Amino acid sequence: MPAADYDTRLHFLTSADYCPLRPRVAFNSISVGGIGTTMAAKPRKHNLTAPRAVLVPLALLLMASLATATNSSPVMQDEEPDPRRILTFEQNTLYMYGIQTSESPETWETWNHAEPNDGRSDDSFSELNAFGQPNNGGGRREFAFDGSDVNNETVGVDTELPITGKLVLSITCNTGCSQQVDIALRMGPKDGGVDLMTQSLEGPDGGSGNEYTFEFAGHRIDEVEAGDVLGLRIGFTKPSSFGEGYTLYLGRDSFEMTVPVLPPYEEEVPGLEIKEGEEYASPYSGSTSGFVEMSAQSSSLTTPILILLLSIAIIAAGIVFLPPIPFKALSVLLIGLPLMLSMTVLPIISGPVAQKMAYDANDPNFWTIDEIAGLDEREGTFLGDDLVADTEFMLYIEYHDMYRARDEGMGGYHYGLGLEKYGDTLGSATESTPRGREYVQLYFSLFHQFDPSAASAMIVHVKLVNDTSDPENARIVPQWAVADGEGNQLWEINPEVGGRWLIPEKSADGTVVVELVGIPYTWQYYPLFALIVGFALGGFGFWSWIKARREIFAEDDDDDDGDYDFDFDDDDFDFDEEDM
């Protein structure tokens, strides 16, 4: 409704509509004096008239203000949002509405919401250059349709799917004129949206007709925060010649935009919300989880490298500092090389090298925990766009920390992966999604009565199947998570941790499900038997060397005894008194 119409209606309401309310005003004026005054004596005429003369105009002004607010556009009011008009998963199409007046097009009221009908809106915006028509002439026309009803909750949007829409615009031309339409995607607070993306359509679909379709791919809008709305701004050129003009149709099937809203998040696994400032911690690590921590086979290079350096030092020291014993070089090598082989070379080959060879990052059939956690749910898929029913893939998981808990119902132990290696992703709201984090824990973290701690990585062979055990809630899941599948089990651990699907080592038909990677060779320490030979040769060499040294010392002693053998005569020590 234009401003002029507002003024006319305001005048009408103040002169007539609220006259019947005067008795209420008079009642209030009496009450001002207090109940005691009213009961004590009937007020005199001038006492009644004076308050009325003051309060009635004030009341009329108040009522007029309320009437103006009541009849103003809902777009301009701070009303409670209408649930039928807010953007949701079920109501993901926004319809463009507006009211045309005789004023300049810049003043025309425009808005959008998710309800497919709006009785306030005109069917179209239309201008024709003709006698007696307002706004004759051509020029640029722009209309911004922002949302009229905001959501009090954040709405998730799928960034992988485009925002699409259509509009019906008929441009009447006597001669050739521009059919181009510029469309901008907008978002921001109510009545305060800003353009995010723009595109230009050269003309209607197929080059003729009056229907334009548009698509905003790569929009990067992952959510519409509470208090924000989506909108569109369009611009086109009105022809300037006599008899030319345009008609922009509004509402359902004429001007609308569909947003790929994500379904509302319903928690399946508790305790996975990301808390700002806190690092990722495995659900199995809590004191209430019932799990105890254990270590898996290490794939670290630190220990092998230290032993390598030690082996080199042994070889170097043996060659440099050992005396020239027999078999010196051979014994040193038989001690240093087996140590190097068993404690450095073979652990590296069976660990990091085996892991590197087992996983090919460029193979599309290989997935990682990071990649699974980053996917969001899609209708008709497990996660993302590609993981649909009958899809088979390999999930590669590296691990070090593990957790074990006893299943009192089934007996035996179940083993859980902490997935700390992927903590940066699992603890980030930007690199993972709530559903992705849930599915990692729900389907890929707990193993059924076999111990993966002998390795440092695994390959899980996954086949996605359509679980129709509950026809009303059919879903796509890994083969071990079909509710009525043979041997499949969902273990309800406790309320704090929730349930987990148990991954078997092999399926019911004997097919391998889990392939461990990084298991040390059973013969890894066999080369250490050479140490016995090395020490034996070294010991024999020392014995031989010491024996030889003793013989040399013995011969030297004999030679020394011959050099100092003097023959003394008694006369040599017979002294005369004269000599004294």
MARMIGU-542147 format. One record per residue (C-alpha): residue in three letters; x, y, z. Coordinates in Angstrom, 3 decimals, always signed. Example, Ala and Ser with C-alpha at 12.3 -4.5 7.8 and 13.67 -1.06 7.14 Angstrom:
<sites>
SITE gulum c1 c2 c3
SITE ala +12.300 -4.500 +7.800
SITE ser +13.670 -1.060 +7.140
</sites>
This chain:
<sites>
SITE gulum c1 c2 c3
SITE met +0.000 +0.000 +0.000
SITE pro +1.524 +3.393 -0.952
SITE ala +2.182 +6.196 +1.446
SITE ala -0.717 +8.237 +0.132
SITE asp -3.094 +5.393 +0.825
SITE tyr -1.696 +5.081 +4.332
SITE asp -2.451 +8.753 +4.999
SITE thr -6.014 +8.467 +3.702
SITE arg -6.714 +5.427 +5.823
SITE leu -5.251 +7.061 +8.877
SITE his -7.553 +10.020 +8.496
SITE phe -10.524 +7.700 +8.056
SITE leu -9.754 +5.758 +11.186
SITE thr -9.296 +8.821 +13.388
SITE ser -12.577 +10.463 +12.357
SITE ala -14.963 +7.571 +12.541
SITE asp -13.763 +4.100 +13.325
SITE tyr -12.819 +4.679 +16.923
SITE cys -15.711 +6.847 +18.087
SITE pro -17.450 +3.847 +19.647
SITE leu -14.434 +3.421 +21.920
SITE arg -15.090 +6.710 +23.760
SITE pro -17.096 +5.117 +26.616
SITE arg -14.001 +3.083 +27.460
SITE val -11.962 +6.251 +27.539
SITE ala -14.509 +7.888 +29.814
SITE phe -14.356 +4.882 +32.102
SITE asn -10.666 +5.176 +32.327
SITE ser -10.865 +8.838 +33.090
SITE ile -13.104 +8.096 +36.012
SITE ser -10.790 +5.481 +37.302
SITE val -7.937 +7.954 +37.475
SITE gly -9.490 +9.587 +40.483
SITE gly -9.452 +6.350 +42.410
SITE ile -12.078 +3.906 +43.447
SITE gly -12.745 +5.777 +46.707
SITE thr -13.592 +8.966 +44.892
SITE thr -15.984 +7.205 +42.563
SITE met -17.863 +5.521 +45.379
SITE ala -18.021 +8.568 +47.608
SITE ala -19.970 +10.853 +45.330
SITE lys -21.056 +11.148 +41.758
SITE pro -18.599 +13.387 +39.916
SITE arg -19.869 +16.705 +38.715
SITE lys -20.219 +17.385 +34.999
SITE his -17.170 +19.561 +34.603
SITE asn -15.058 +16.974 +36.433
SITE leu -16.068 +14.369 +33.867
SITE thr -15.680 +16.548 +30.832
SITE ala -12.214 +17.871 +31.540
SITE pro -10.427 +14.515 +31.721
SITE arg -12.357 +13.339 +28.715
SITE ala -11.302 +16.350 +26.701
SITE val -7.676 +15.438 +27.342
SITE leu -7.759 +11.663 +27.140
SITE val -10.012 +11.194 +24.130
SITE pro -7.636 +12.882 +21.626
SITE leu -4.710 +10.986 +23.096
SITE ala -6.595 +7.741 +22.792
SITE leu -7.550 +8.518 +19.229
SITE leu -3.939 +9.237 +18.325
SITE leu -2.888 +5.952 +19.931
SITE met -5.556 +4.036 +18.059
SITE ala -4.580 +5.705 +14.821
SITE ser -0.967 +4.658 +15.339
SITE leu -2.053 +1.099 +16.029
SITE ala -4.214 +1.126 +12.936
SITE thr -1.309 +2.290 +10.827
SITE ala +0.913 -0.449 +12.205
SITE thr -1.795 -3.057 +11.712
SITE asn -2.339 -2.166 +8.098
SITE ser +1.318 -1.726 +7.130
SITE ser +3.173 -4.371 +5.233
SITE pro +4.278 -7.466 +7.156
SITE val +7.638 -6.955 +5.529
SITE met +8.079 -3.751 +7.499
SITE gln +6.880 -5.149 +10.827
SITE asp +8.789 -7.005 +13.479
SITE glu +6.140 -9.668 +13.762
SITE glu +6.590 -13.209 +14.887
SITE pro +7.502 -15.253 +11.815
SITE asp +4.736 -17.337 +10.322
SITE pro +5.779 -21.024 +10.397
SITE arg +4.115 -21.499 +7.020
SITE arg +6.359 -18.864 +5.466
SITE ile +9.824 -19.604 +6.820
SITE leu +12.439 -21.528 +4.850
SITE thr +12.690 -25.178 +5.966
SITE phe +13.592 -28.567 +4.531
SITE glu +9.938 -29.233 +3.744
SITE gln +9.348 -25.631 +2.563
SITE asn +12.415 -25.017 +0.466
SITE thr +10.874 -22.903 -2.332
SITE leu +10.623 -19.133 -1.902
SITE tyr +7.986 -17.220 -3.873
SITE met +8.372 -13.584 -4.919
SITE tyr +5.506 -11.204 -4.141
SITE gly +4.826 -7.503 -4.427
SITE ile +2.325 -4.620 -4.565
SITE gln +2.271 -2.139 -7.459
SITE thr +1.111 +1.448 -7.055
SITE ser +0.958 +4.548 -9.218
SITE glu +4.126 +5.788 -7.624
SITE ser +7.648 +5.281 -8.966
SITE pro +8.634 +1.592 -9.279
SITE glu +11.403 +2.195 -6.739
SITE thr +8.713 +2.560 -4.072
SITE trp +6.814 -0.617 -4.847
SITE glu +6.678 -3.078 -2.034
SITE thr +8.398 -6.456 -2.592
SITE trp +9.016 -9.518 -0.465
SITE asn +9.334 -13.307 -0.533
SITE his +8.388 -16.241 +1.671
SITE ala +7.821 -19.986 +1.469
SITE glu +4.009 -19.988 +1.413
SITE pro +2.793 -20.588 -2.171
SITE asn -0.090 -18.106 -1.828
SITE asp -0.299 -14.545 -0.581
SITE gly -3.570 -12.641 -0.837
SITE arg -1.851 -9.293 -0.311
SITE ser +0.309 -9.588 -3.407
SITE asp -0.534 -8.464 -6.904
SITE asp -0.324 -11.043 -9.650
SITE ser +2.274 -9.033 -11.519
SITE phe +4.200 -5.827 -11.980
SITE ser +3.242 -4.219 -15.266
SITE glu +4.064 -0.962 -17.054
SITE leu +2.952 +0.165 -20.515
SITE asn +3.913 +3.334 -22.312
SITE ala +0.491 +4.788 -23.168
SITE phe -1.623 +7.882 -22.673
SITE gly -2.600 +8.390 -19.062
SITE gln -0.214 +5.792 -17.719
SITE pro +2.171 +6.686 -14.904
SITE asn +5.908 +6.294 -15.328
SITE asn +5.877 +6.531 -19.105
SITE gly +9.215 +6.132 -20.794
SITE gly +11.920 +3.523 -20.602
SITE gly +14.795 +2.890 -18.332
SITE arg +16.284 +0.531 -15.831
SITE arg +13.978 -1.412 -13.518
SITE glu +15.292 -3.150 -10.405
SITE phe +13.350 -4.992 -7.714
SITE ala +14.777 -6.617 -4.578
SITE phe +12.713 -9.449 -3.091
SITE asp +13.975 -10.126 +0.419
SITE gly +12.441 -12.539 +2.882
SITE ser +9.548 -11.377 +5.016
SITE asp +9.753 -14.105 +7.686
SITE val +12.975 -15.051 +9.422
SITE asn +13.740 -18.394 +10.973
SITE asn +14.654 -18.464 +14.629
SITE glu +16.939 -21.426 +13.963
SITE thr +19.883 -21.863 +11.627
SITE val +18.984 -23.658 +8.400
SITE gly +21.638 -25.832 +6.748
SITE val +22.113 -25.568 +2.989
SITE asp +23.794 -28.098 +0.727
SITE thr +26.722 -26.379 -0.950
SITE glu +27.097 -29.201 -3.456
SITE leu +23.695 -28.527 -5.014
SITE pro +22.742 -25.334 -6.855
SITE ile +20.095 -22.818 -5.881
SITE thr +17.675 -22.782 -8.809
SITE gly +14.642 -20.810 -9.865
SITE lys +12.593 -19.303 -12.634
SITE leu +10.775 -16.107 -13.487
SITE val +8.219 -15.166 -16.097
SITE leu +8.878 -11.774 -17.681
SITE ser +7.186 -10.532 -20.812
SITE ile +8.923 -7.571 -22.459
SITE thr +6.764 -5.972 -25.171
SITE cys +8.723 -4.388 -28.017
SITE asn +7.726 -2.768 -31.282
SITE thr +11.272 -3.014 -32.507
SITE gly +14.281 -4.900 -31.208
SITE cys +15.035 -4.317 -27.556
SITE ser +17.081 -5.930 -24.819
SITE gln +15.687 -9.080 -23.255
SITE gln +18.547 -9.373 -20.780
SITE val +17.747 -9.976 -17.129
SITE asp +20.326 -9.603 -14.358
SITE ile +19.709 -11.727 -11.254
SITE ala +21.513 -11.437 -7.918
SITE leu +21.356 -13.888 -5.022
SITE arg +21.016 -12.045 -1.735
SITE met +21.349 -12.892 +1.937
SITE gly +21.396 -10.961 +5.170
SITE pro +19.141 -9.602 +7.893
SITE lys +15.527 -8.829 +7.122
SITE asp +15.393 -5.637 +5.030
SITE gly +19.198 -5.611 +4.994
SITE gly +20.307 -8.244 +2.493
SITE val +23.366 -7.855 +0.298
SITE asp +24.146 -9.306 -3.136
SITE leu +26.330 -12.429 -3.003
SITE met +26.322 -13.690 -6.587
SITE thr +25.049 -12.270 -9.842
SITE gln +24.389 -13.633 -13.288
SITE ser +22.972 -12.316 -16.552
SITE leu +20.448 -14.098 -18.731
SITE glu +20.551 -12.868 -22.320
SITE gly +16.970 -13.818 -22.983
SITE pro +14.190 -16.292 -22.257
SITE asp +14.810 -20.032 -22.391
SITE gly +15.161 -21.198 -25.956
SITE gly +15.450 -17.604 -27.154
SITE ser +11.696 -17.075 -27.219
SITE gly +8.739 -17.034 -24.859
SITE asn +8.812 -15.295 -21.525
SITE glu +10.224 -17.832 -19.055
SITE tyr +13.739 -17.472 -17.645
SITE thr +15.422 -20.159 -15.562
SITE phe +18.491 -19.513 -13.452
SITE glu +20.920 -21.482 -11.347
SITE phe +23.473 -20.438 -8.729
SITE ala +26.033 -23.235 -8.637
SITE gly +28.965 -23.029 -6.231
SITE his +27.081 -20.592 -4.026
SITE arg +29.033 -21.577 -0.862
SITE ile +26.034 -20.861 +1.342
SITE asp +26.273 -23.681 +3.881
SITE glu +23.674 -22.231 +6.215
SITE val +21.199 -19.403 +6.691
SITE glu +21.740 -18.207 +10.212
SITE ala +18.877 -17.407 +12.550
SITE gly +17.693 -13.882 +11.793
SITE asp +18.901 -13.928 +8.179
SITE val +16.844 -14.374 +4.999
SITE leu +17.520 -15.201 +1.370
SITE gly +16.341 -13.071 -1.493
SITE leu +16.692 -12.094 -5.125
SITE arg +17.305 -8.842 -6.912
SITE ile +16.464 -8.600 -10.603
SITE gly +17.165 -5.884 -13.107
SITE phe +16.097 -5.344 -16.697
SITE thr +15.425 -2.536 -19.145
SITE lys +11.928 -1.238 -19.849
SITE pro +11.486 -0.239 -23.533
SITE ser +10.855 +3.448 -24.104
SITE ser +8.639 +3.602 -27.216
SITE phe +4.885 +4.124 -27.220
SITE gly +2.990 +0.879 -26.757
SITE glu +6.024 -0.907 -25.295
SITE gly +6.388 -2.140 -21.751
SITE tyr +6.725 -5.232 -19.621
SITE thr +4.896 -7.598 -17.294
SITE leu +6.732 -9.362 -14.466
SITE tyr +4.557 -12.133 -13.096
SITE leu +4.687 -12.898 -9.381
SITE gly +4.042 -15.827 -7.107
SITE arg +3.894 -19.575 -7.544
SITE asp +4.869 -20.956 -10.970
SITE ser +5.817 -17.455 -12.068
SITE phe +8.649 -16.183 -9.898
SITE glu +10.232 -18.563 -7.401
SITE met +13.540 -19.876 -6.100
SITE thr +14.303 -23.368 -4.731
SITE val +16.992 -23.741 -2.068
SITE pro +18.679 -27.140 -1.365
SITE val +17.941 -27.089 +2.355
SITE leu +19.445 -29.932 +4.339
SITE pro +17.103 -32.053 +6.436
SITE pro +17.024 -31.077 +10.089
SITE tyr +19.790 -32.710 +12.016
SITE glu +18.619 -35.463 +14.334
SITE glu +21.352 -36.849 +16.550
SITE glu +21.961 -40.579 +16.254
SITE val +25.194 -40.749 +18.244
SITE pro +25.436 -38.634 +21.416
SITE gly +28.380 -36.625 +22.608
SITE leu +29.893 -35.672 +19.241
SITE glu +29.114 -31.989 +19.244
SITE ile +32.159 -29.798 +18.679
SITE lys +32.971 -27.513 +21.586
SITE glu +34.986 -24.419 +20.815
SITE gly +38.492 -24.538 +22.224
SITE glu +38.440 -28.283 +22.838
SITE glu +40.381 -30.857 +20.865
SITE tyr +38.907 -34.061 +19.551
SITE ala +38.683 -36.926 +22.028
SITE ser +37.485 -40.416 +21.223
SITE pro +34.096 -41.345 +22.729
SITE tyr +35.808 -44.517 +23.985
SITE ser +38.353 -42.574 +26.051
SITE gly +35.926 -41.271 +28.654
SITE ser +35.805 -42.718 +32.122
SITE thr +32.137 -43.627 +31.672
SITE ser +32.578 -45.413 +28.368
SITE gly +33.529 -48.762 +29.869
SITE phe +36.562 -49.095 +27.574
SITE val +40.212 -49.466 +28.553
SITE glu +43.023 -48.081 +26.455
SITE met +45.575 -50.231 +24.680
SITE ser +48.226 -49.680 +22.030
SITE ala +48.354 -51.021 +18.526
SITE gln +51.457 -51.933 +16.576
SITE ser +53.538 -48.824 +16.136
SITE ser +54.285 -47.557 +12.638
SITE ser +56.561 -44.789 +13.853
SITE leu +59.983 -44.374 +12.264
SITE thr +61.580 -43.042 +15.435
SITE thr +62.574 -46.353 +17.006
SITE pro +63.860 -47.941 +13.780
SITE ile +65.967 -44.896 +13.041
SITE leu +67.459 -44.882 +16.545
SITE ile +68.328 -48.568 +16.233
SITE leu +69.829 -47.907 +12.798
SITE leu +72.092 -45.250 +14.268
SITE leu +72.997 -47.579 +17.108
SITE ser +73.865 -50.347 +14.656
SITE ile +76.057 -48.039 +12.618
SITE ala +77.769 -46.862 +15.795
SITE ile +78.425 -50.466 +16.841
SITE ile +79.947 -51.317 +13.493
SITE ala +82.078 -48.175 +13.418
SITE ala +83.230 -48.539 +17.018
SITE gly +84.010 -52.197 +16.528
SITE ile +86.160 -51.566 +13.499
SITE val +87.955 -48.537 +14.960
SITE phe +88.457 -49.426 +18.601
SITE leu +88.675 -53.224 +18.708
SITE pro +92.174 -54.659 +18.627
SITE pro +93.213 -56.658 +15.607
SITE ile +91.558 -59.833 +16.764
SITE pro +90.952 -62.684 +14.355
SITE phe +87.640 -62.436 +12.466
SITE lys +87.288 -58.824 +13.620
SITE ala +85.397 -57.480 +10.642
SITE leu +83.200 -60.559 +10.286
SITE ser +82.160 -60.626 +13.949
SITE val +81.382 -56.873 +13.957
SITE leu +79.219 -57.235 +10.860
SITE leu +77.454 -60.299 +12.246
SITE ile +76.496 -58.257 +15.291
SITE gly +75.593 -54.927 +13.661
SITE leu +73.909 -56.045 +10.448
SITE pro +71.340 -58.480 +11.959
SITE leu +70.445 -55.853 +14.533
SITE met +69.980 -53.339 +11.751
SITE leu +67.968 -55.777 +9.652
SITE ser +65.586 -57.003 +12.373
SITE met +65.069 -53.739 +14.203
SITE thr +65.204 -51.213 +11.366
SITE val +64.863 -52.559 +7.834
SITE leu +62.151 -55.159 +8.351
SITE pro +59.948 -52.961 +10.653
SITE ile +60.063 -50.194 +8.063
SITE ile +59.183 -52.583 +5.240
SITE ser +56.347 -54.281 +7.141
SITE gly +55.050 -50.999 +8.547
SITE pro +55.299 -47.679 +6.667
SITE val +56.301 -49.247 +3.360
SITE ala +53.496 -51.820 +3.492
SITE gln +50.996 -49.093 +4.365
SITE lys +52.190 -46.933 +1.520
SITE met +51.860 -49.777 -0.943
SITE ala +48.431 -50.847 +0.383
SITE tyr +46.787 -47.439 -0.055
SITE asp +46.571 -45.492 -3.276
SITE ala +45.281 -41.975 -2.715
SITE asn +44.558 -41.601 -6.434
SITE asp +42.346 -44.680 -6.563
SITE pro +38.687 -43.579 -6.475
SITE asn +37.777 -46.851 -4.769
SITE phe +39.812 -45.860 -1.709
SITE trp +38.303 -43.628 +0.953
SITE thr +39.670 -42.344 +4.255
SITE ile +38.104 -41.321 +7.555
SITE asp +38.779 -37.669 +6.684
SITE glu +36.816 -37.995 +3.461
SITE ile +33.876 -39.821 +5.033
SITE ala +33.667 -37.276 +7.869
SITE gly +33.547 -34.407 +5.381
SITE leu +30.452 -35.715 +3.564
SITE asp +26.881 -34.712 +4.357
SITE glu +23.701 -36.678 +3.974
SITE arg +21.825 -36.733 +0.692
SITE glu +18.459 -38.117 -0.146
SITE gly +18.871 -41.648 -1.513
SITE thr +22.571 -42.012 -0.556
SITE phe +24.683 -43.173 +2.349
SITE leu +26.592 -39.895 +2.402
SITE gly +27.460 -37.442 -0.316
SITE asp +26.460 -37.905 -3.936
SITE asp +28.465 -40.975 -4.962
SITE leu +27.916 -43.425 -2.107
SITE val +24.686 -45.046 -3.280
SITE ala +23.318 -48.572 -2.974
SITE asp +25.465 -51.366 -4.488
SITE thr +28.577 -49.194 -4.323
SITE glu +31.692 -51.033 -3.175
SITE phe +34.742 -49.254 -1.845
SITE met +37.726 -49.709 +0.473
SITE leu +38.101 -47.620 +3.597
SITE tyr +41.715 -47.139 +4.652
SITE ile +42.266 -46.432 +8.359
SITE glu +45.541 -45.811 +10.198
SITE tyr +45.556 -46.059 +13.973
SITE his +47.733 -46.295 +17.046
SITE asp +45.486 -45.926 +20.086
SITE met +42.816 -48.540 +20.645
SITE tyr +40.186 -49.332 +23.258
SITE arg +38.716 -52.594 +24.491
SITE ala +35.476 -53.398 +26.297
SITE arg +33.817 -56.623 +27.289
SITE asp +30.375 -57.440 +25.951
SITE glu +28.615 -59.126 +28.844
SITE gly +25.709 -60.182 +26.647
SITE met +27.714 -61.921 +23.951
SITE gly +30.863 -62.615 +25.883
SITE gly +34.312 -61.720 +24.639
SITE tyr +35.735 -58.333 +23.807
SITE his +35.022 -55.668 +21.237
SITE tyr +37.787 -53.369 +20.046
SITE gly +37.322 -49.726 +19.180
SITE leu +39.518 -47.353 +17.208
SITE gly +40.148 -43.990 +18.791
SITE leu +40.766 -42.372 +15.376
SITE glu +43.010 -39.787 +17.034
SITE lys +45.058 -39.611 +13.841
SITE tyr +42.047 -37.915 +12.226
SITE gly +41.368 -35.650 +15.194
SITE asp +41.969 -32.418 +13.278
SITE thr +39.130 -33.265 +10.912
SITE leu +36.791 -34.848 +13.445
SITE gly +37.247 -31.857 +15.748
SITE ser +36.604 -29.227 +13.078
SITE ala +33.149 -27.927 +12.198
SITE thr +34.434 -26.725 +8.826
SITE glu +36.260 -29.884 +7.733
SITE ser +33.578 -32.324 +8.893
SITE thr +29.802 -32.423 +9.095
SITE pro +27.628 -33.567 +12.009
SITE arg +26.338 -36.522 +10.020
SITE gly +29.792 -37.384 +8.705
SITE arg +31.220 -37.455 +12.238
SITE glu +28.305 -39.580 +13.406
SITE tyr +28.625 -42.146 +10.637
SITE val +32.359 -42.526 +11.226
SITE gln +31.641 -43.510 +14.821
SITE leu +28.430 -45.428 +14.148
SITE tyr +29.662 -47.653 +11.320
SITE phe +33.487 -47.622 +11.221
SITE ser +34.900 -47.549 +14.739
SITE leu +34.079 -50.812 +16.561
SITE phe +35.108 -54.383 +15.705
SITE his +33.477 -57.651 +16.609
SITE gln +35.622 -59.904 +18.796
SITE phe +38.873 -59.729 +16.923
SITE asp +41.908 -57.721 +17.931
SITE pro +43.352 -55.314 +15.341
SITE ser +46.186 -54.251 +17.647
SITE ala +48.624 -56.532 +15.801
SITE ala +48.639 -53.991 +12.958
SITE ser +48.851 -50.251 +12.540
SITE ala +46.419 -49.834 +9.622
SITE met +43.524 -51.654 +8.021
SITE ile +41.461 -51.802 +4.875
SITE val +37.733 -52.245 +5.441
SITE his +35.924 -53.658 +2.415
SITE val +32.551 -51.923 +2.304
SITE lys +29.515 -52.735 +0.214
SITE leu +26.579 -50.373 +0.550
SITE val +23.155 -51.990 +0.588
SITE asn +19.604 -50.732 +0.901
SITE asp +18.284 -51.767 +4.302
SITE thr +14.535 -52.269 +3.901
SITE ser +13.975 -54.123 +7.159
SITE asp +11.937 -51.061 +8.152
SITE pro +10.133 -50.105 +4.917
SITE glu +9.070 -46.703 +6.235
SITE asn +12.638 -45.809 +7.174
SITE ala +14.677 -47.515 +4.465
SITE arg +18.282 -46.384 +4.402
SITE ile +21.560 -47.183 +2.703
SITE val +24.128 -48.737 +5.058
SITE pro +27.288 -50.909 +5.014
SITE gln +26.623 -54.625 +4.668
SITE trp +27.228 -55.352 +8.378
SITE ala +24.595 -52.790 +9.423
SITE val +21.489 -54.369 +7.866
SITE ala +19.148 -54.816 +10.803
SITE asp +17.970 -58.310 +9.849
SITE gly +21.263 -59.438 +8.310
SITE glu +22.872 -62.696 +9.413
SITE gly +25.247 -62.125 +12.278
SITE asn +24.841 -58.332 +12.196
SITE gln +24.718 -56.622 +15.540
SITE leu +24.141 -53.120 +16.887
SITE trp +25.743 -52.901 +20.317
SITE glu +24.044 -50.411 +22.637
SITE ile +27.069 -49.569 +24.745
SITE asn +25.569 -47.027 +27.170
SITE pro +23.558 -43.784 +27.010
SITE glu +26.700 -41.615 +27.017
SITE val +28.372 -43.418 +24.103
SITE gly +25.291 -44.666 +22.272
SITE gly +25.160 -47.639 +19.945
SITE arg +27.674 -48.906 +17.393
SITE trp +27.459 -51.365 +14.525
SITE leu +30.051 -54.101 +15.026
SITE ile +32.362 -54.767 +12.088
SITE pro +33.203 -58.463 +11.661
SITE glu +36.532 -59.729 +10.440
SITE lys +34.677 -61.847 +7.889
SITE ser +31.104 -61.831 +6.652
SITE ala +28.731 -64.767 +7.115
SITE asp +29.745 -66.228 +3.734
SITE gly +33.444 -66.088 +4.597
SITE thr +34.276 -62.968 +2.612
SITE val +37.068 -60.934 +4.185
SITE val +35.782 -57.636 +5.535
SITE val +38.818 -56.339 +7.442
SITE glu +42.324 -56.651 +6.045
SITE leu +45.054 -55.676 +8.510
SITE val +48.068 -53.764 +7.222
SITE gly +51.378 -53.261 +9.017
SITE ile +51.633 -56.604 +10.820
SITE pro +55.292 -57.422 +11.643
SITE tyr +56.768 -60.398 +9.795
SITE thr +56.732 -63.597 +11.797
SITE trp +60.345 -64.128 +10.859
SITE gln +61.388 -60.561 +11.587
SITE tyr +63.692 -61.530 +14.460
SITE tyr +65.282 -64.586 +12.823
SITE pro +68.316 -62.617 +11.642
SITE leu +69.152 -61.960 +15.290
SITE phe +70.374 -65.573 +15.509
SITE ala +73.410 -64.346 +13.629
SITE leu +74.313 -62.409 +16.762
SITE ile +75.218 -65.709 +18.342
SITE val +77.693 -66.410 +15.577
SITE gly +78.996 -62.852 +15.743
SITE phe +79.535 -62.955 +19.481
SITE ala +81.046 -66.442 +19.201
SITE leu +83.510 -65.326 +16.554
SITE gly +84.232 -62.209 +18.551
SITE gly +84.779 -64.214 +21.689
SITE phe +87.019 -66.695 +19.862
SITE gly +88.913 -63.810 +18.321
SITE phe +89.483 -62.204 +21.687
SITE trp +90.575 -65.500 +23.176
SITE ser +92.953 -66.117 +20.326
SITE trp +94.335 -62.622 +20.507
SITE ile +94.789 -62.742 +24.280
SITE lys +96.457 -66.150 +24.022
SITE ala +98.803 -64.869 +21.383
SITE arg +99.654 -61.859 +23.513
SITE arg +100.425 -64.078 +26.468
SITE glu +102.798 -66.189 +24.428
SITE ile +104.550 -63.097 +23.190
SITE phe +104.878 -61.790 +26.722
SITE ala +106.197 -65.145 +27.849
SITE glu +108.914 -65.174 +25.163
SITE asp +109.880 -61.655 +26.059
SITE asp +110.282 -62.688 +29.670
SITE asp +112.619 -65.535 +28.729
SITE asp +114.815 -63.242 +26.661
SITE asp +115.067 -60.790 +29.488
SITE asp +116.273 -63.472 +31.911
SITE gly +119.315 -64.401 +29.664
SITE asp +120.530 -60.839 +29.307
SITE tyr +120.942 -60.338 +33.044
SITE asp +122.616 -63.705 +33.995
SITE phe +125.955 -62.790 +35.758
SITE asp +128.486 -65.370 +37.121
SITE phe +129.795 -64.133 +40.424
SITE asp +133.006 -65.531 +42.096
SITE asp +133.524 -65.595 +45.859
SITE asp +136.849 -63.972 +45.447
SITE asp +135.172 -60.947 +44.048
SITE phe +133.654 -60.297 +47.450
SITE asp +136.888 -61.265 +49.487
SITE phe +138.245 -57.963 +50.758
SITE asp +141.679 -57.620 +52.611
SITE glu +142.215 -55.383 +55.597
SITE glu +144.607 -53.421 +53.493
SITE asp +141.879 -52.711 +51.053
SITE met +139.769 -51.367 +53.852
</sites>
